[in-house]
Amino acid sequence: MYTVSSIRSITKEKMMYLQFQIILCIGLVFSTSANTTFNDVIDALTSKNLEMAQNKFHECVNISQINALQIEKEKINTQLIILKNQIGSGDISPNETSTKLLEFLELDASQNSEHLIKCCDIFHRNLFAVEQPTQTMRTGDMDGLMELKYDTAFNILKDCIKKYICFNNSVEDLHRGNDNIFLDIDTDEYEPNFKRATHDTLEKVFYRNILPNQFLKNITKYIHGTNYKIPFATYCTAAYYTYLIT
């Protein structure tokens, strides 16, 4: 049991660690309130995935034999927590991760190799990793889920891609989606509709016909077309998907 005085004495890093452990223990659970924001979802998702992302980063560093980072693992992990928060808040682009990590570790910029860039890419991609839904749902349940959570989920997606400058078109265009991406829907009767595309694609995930990563790919292409390059285009879709299934 923590007393008031003991809580005050806990460092910021320890409080963050406790937050991560709580998330790991109970999983991600979001209120259906319209007050839930993309920041809430991104913070919870990246906190849940942090340890995995750190481990994947260190595996990559070891395989790539990046000697400059063969230093105290906990020191690097502390900096990776800072990077997680800066990426999530939009203070830095994911593409800047390797540069910022070297700055934090007070290492020369000449150490910024292709191998390090690859390992940092693995780190931030794993921060936004998504999972298979745990429950088995019937078709009617999917309709209820969409009615309950879609409006808030759509606002999370809309605000996220606006924040990270992934999409320059209107909200109406987002509702319609990309006219050239049909997601295996019968094109003779199909009218572009983002909610319908989400419903049908998510249903395939619940029935184990496609993996969650395929949902991210399909829906991201549906919004942005096939030539999207900004990492947060996919990461915002990950936040959208995560809210819908939790």
C-alpha positions as CSV (number, residue, x, y, z in Angstrom):
1,M,0.0,0.0,0.0
2,Y,1.4,3.4,-1.0
3,T,1.1,6.3,1.4
4,V,0.8,9.9,0.2
5,S,4.4,10.5,1.2
6,S,5.7,7.4,-0.5
7,I,3.8,8.3,-3.8
8,R,5.4,11.7,-3.8
9,S,8.8,10.1,-3.5
10,I,8.4,7.8,-6.5
11,T,10.3,9.1,-9.5
12,K,8.7,10.0,-12.7
13,E,10.3,7.0,-14.4
14,K,9.0,4.6,-11.7
15,M,5.5,6.0,-12.1
16,M,5.7,5.5,-15.9
17,Y,6.9,1.9,-15.2
18,L,3.9,1.3,-12.9
19,Q,1.6,2.6,-15.5
20,F,3.0,0.3,-18.1
21,Q,2.6,-2.7,-15.8
22,I,-1.0,-1.9,-15.1
23,I,-1.7,-1.7,-18.8
24,L,0.1,-5.0,-19.3
25,C,-1.9,-6.7,-16.5
26,I,-5.4,-5.5,-17.5
27,G,-5.0,-4.9,-21.2
28,L,-6.4,-2.0,-23.1
29,V,-9.9,-0.9,-22.1
30,F,-11.3,2.3,-23.5
31,S,-14.5,4.0,-22.5
32,T,-17.2,4.4,-25.2
33,S,-17.3,8.1,-24.2
34,A,-16.8,10.6,-27.0
35,N,-14.2,12.2,-24.8
36,T,-11.7,9.5,-25.6
37,T,-9.0,11.1,-27.8
38,F,-6.4,9.8,-30.2
39,N,-3.7,10.8,-27.7
40,D,-5.4,8.5,-25.1
41,V,-5.3,5.6,-27.5
42,I,-1.8,6.2,-28.8
43,D,-0.4,6.6,-25.3
44,A,-2.0,3.4,-24.1
45,L,-1.1,1.4,-27.2
46,T,2.5,2.5,-27.2
47,S,2.8,2.0,-23.4
48,K,1.5,-1.6,-23.8
49,N,3.9,-2.3,-26.6
50,L,6.9,-0.5,-25.1
51,E,8.7,-3.5,-23.6
52,M,8.3,-5.6,-26.8
53,A,9.5,-2.7,-29.0
54,Q,12.6,-2.2,-26.8
55,N,13.4,-5.9,-27.0
56,K,13.0,-5.9,-30.8
57,F,15.3,-2.9,-30.9
58,H,18.0,-4.7,-28.9
59,E,17.7,-7.9,-31.0
60,C,18.2,-5.8,-34.1
61,V,21.2,-4.0,-32.6
62,N,22.8,-7.3,-31.6
63,I,22.2,-9.0,-35.0
64,S,23.5,-5.9,-36.8
65,Q,26.5,-5.7,-34.5
66,I,26.1,-2.0,-33.9
67,N,29.1,-1.6,-31.5
68,A,28.3,2.0,-30.5
69,L,25.1,0.7,-28.9
70,Q,26.7,-2.3,-27.1
71,I,26.4,-0.3,-23.8
72,E,24.2,-0.6,-20.7
73,K,20.8,-1.8,-21.9
74,E,18.8,0.0,-19.2
75,K,20.4,3.3,-20.2
76,I,19.2,2.8,-23.8
77,N,15.8,1.7,-22.6
78,T,15.4,4.9,-20.6
79,Q,16.1,6.9,-23.8
80,L,13.7,4.8,-25.8
81,I,10.9,5.7,-23.3
82,I,11.6,9.3,-24.0
83,L,11.5,8.7,-27.7
84,K,8.2,6.8,-27.4
85,N,6.7,9.8,-25.7
86,Q,8.1,12.3,-28.3
87,I,7.0,10.2,-31.2
88,G,3.5,9.8,-29.7
89,S,3.1,13.5,-29.0
90,G,4.4,14.4,-32.5
91,D,7.4,16.3,-31.1
92,I,9.6,14.3,-33.5
93,S,9.0,12.3,-36.6
94,P,9.5,8.6,-36.4
95,N,12.1,9.1,-39.2
96,E,14.2,11.1,-36.7
97,T,14.4,8.4,-34.1
98,S,18.0,7.3,-34.8
99,T,19.3,10.9,-34.8
100,K,17.6,11.7,-31.5
101,L,18.7,8.5,-29.9
102,L,22.4,9.3,-30.7
103,E,21.9,12.8,-29.3
104,F,20.4,11.4,-26.1
105,L,23.3,8.9,-25.7
106,E,25.8,11.7,-26.5
107,L,27.2,9.7,-29.4
108,D,28.6,11.2,-32.6
109,A,26.2,11.7,-35.5
110,S,28.6,9.7,-37.7
111,Q,27.3,6.6,-35.9
112,N,23.9,7.0,-37.7
113,S,24.2,4.0,-40.0
114,E,21.6,2.3,-42.1
115,H,21.6,-0.5,-39.6
116,L,20.7,1.9,-36.8
117,I,18.0,3.5,-38.9
118,K,16.6,0.0,-39.5
119,C,16.6,-0.9,-35.8
120,C,14.9,2.4,-34.9
121,D,12.3,1.7,-37.6
122,I,11.7,-1.7,-36.0
123,F,11.3,0.1,-32.6
124,H,8.6,2.6,-33.6
125,R,6.7,0.1,-35.8
126,N,6.5,-2.3,-32.9
127,L,5.2,0.6,-30.7
128,F,2.1,0.7,-32.8
129,A,1.7,-3.1,-33.3
130,V,-1.9,-4.3,-33.1
131,E,-3.3,-7.6,-31.9
132,Q,-6.1,-10.0,-32.8
133,P,-9.4,-9.3,-31.0
134,T,-9.8,-11.8,-28.1
135,Q,-13.5,-12.3,-28.4
136,T,-15.4,-14.3,-31.0
137,M,-18.2,-12.2,-32.4
138,R,-21.3,-12.9,-34.5
139,T,-22.4,-10.8,-37.4
140,G,-25.0,-9.0,-35.3
141,D,-22.4,-8.2,-32.7
142,M,-20.3,-6.5,-35.3
143,D,-23.2,-4.2,-36.2
144,G,-23.7,-3.3,-32.6
145,L,-20.0,-2.7,-32.1
146,M,-20.0,-0.2,-35.1
147,E,-23.0,1.6,-33.7
148,L,-21.4,1.9,-30.3
149,K,-17.9,2.9,-31.1
150,Y,-17.6,4.0,-34.7
151,D,-18.3,7.8,-34.3
152,T,-15.6,8.2,-31.6
153,A,-13.2,5.9,-33.5
154,F,-13.7,8.0,-36.6
155,N,-13.0,11.2,-34.7
156,I,-9.9,9.6,-33.2
157,L,-8.7,8.7,-36.8
158,K,-9.6,12.1,-38.2
159,D,-7.9,14.1,-35.4
160,C,-4.9,11.8,-35.5
161,I,-4.2,12.2,-39.3
162,K,-4.8,15.9,-39.0
163,K,-2.3,16.1,-36.1
164,Y,0.4,14.2,-38.0
165,I,-0.4,15.8,-41.4
166,C,-1.2,12.6,-43.1
167,F,-4.3,13.7,-45.0
168,N,-5.1,17.0,-46.7
169,N,-8.5,16.4,-48.0
170,S,-11.9,17.2,-46.4
171,V,-13.8,15.2,-43.8
172,E,-16.3,14.3,-46.5
173,D,-13.5,12.8,-48.6
174,L,-12.4,10.8,-45.5
175,H,-16.0,9.5,-45.1
176,R,-16.0,8.3,-48.7
177,G,-12.5,6.9,-48.8
178,N,-10.4,6.3,-51.9
179,D,-12.6,5.6,-54.9
180,N,-10.0,3.4,-56.4
181,I,-9.7,1.0,-53.5
182,F,-12.6,-1.4,-53.2
183,L,-11.5,-4.0,-50.6
184,D,-13.0,-6.9,-52.5
185,I,-16.4,-5.4,-52.4
186,D,-18.8,-6.0,-55.3
187,T,-18.0,-2.9,-57.4
188,D,-21.3,-3.1,-59.4
189,E,-23.3,-2.1,-56.3
190,Y,-20.6,-0.4,-54.3
191,E,-20.7,3.2,-53.2
192,P,-17.6,4.3,-51.3
193,N,-18.4,4.5,-47.6
194,F,-15.7,4.4,-44.9
195,K,-18.0,3.0,-42.2
196,R,-19.1,0.1,-44.5
197,A,-15.5,-0.6,-45.5
198,T,-14.4,-0.6,-41.8
199,H,-17.3,-2.9,-40.9
200,D,-16.6,-5.5,-43.6
201,T,-12.8,-5.5,-43.2
202,L,-13.0,-5.7,-39.4
203,E,-15.5,-8.6,-39.6
204,K,-12.8,-10.5,-41.6
205,V,-10.4,-9.9,-38.7
206,F,-12.9,-11.2,-36.1
207,Y,-13.6,-14.3,-38.2
208,R,-9.8,-14.9,-38.6
209,N,-10.0,-14.5,-42.4
210,I,-7.3,-11.8,-42.4
211,L,-4.8,-10.7,-39.8
212,P,-5.0,-7.3,-38.0
213,N,-2.0,-6.0,-40.0
214,Q,-4.0,-6.6,-43.2
215,F,-6.8,-4.5,-41.7
216,L,-4.2,-1.7,-41.2
217,K,-2.9,-2.0,-44.8
218,N,-6.3,-2.2,-46.4
219,I,-7.9,0.7,-44.5
220,T,-4.7,2.9,-44.8
221,K,-4.8,2.4,-48.6
222,Y,-8.5,3.1,-48.6
223,I,-7.8,6.5,-47.0
224,H,-4.5,7.5,-48.6
225,G,-4.3,5.5,-51.8
226,T,-1.4,3.1,-52.6
227,N,1.5,5.5,-52.5
228,Y,1.3,6.7,-48.8
229,K,4.7,7.0,-47.2
230,I,4.2,8.8,-43.9
231,P,4.6,6.3,-41.0
232,F,1.7,7.9,-39.1
233,A,-0.7,7.1,-41.9
234,T,-0.5,3.5,-40.7
235,Y,-0.1,4.4,-37.0
236,C,-3.3,6.5,-37.0
237,T,-5.1,3.5,-38.5
238,A,-3.6,1.4,-35.7
239,A,-5.1,3.8,-33.1
240,Y,-8.5,3.6,-35.0
241,Y,-8.4,-0.2,-35.0
242,T,-7.3,-0.4,-31.4
243,Y,-10.2,1.7,-30.1
244,L,-12.7,-0.3,-32.2
245,I,-11.7,-3.6,-30.7
246,T,-11.1,-2.7,-27.0
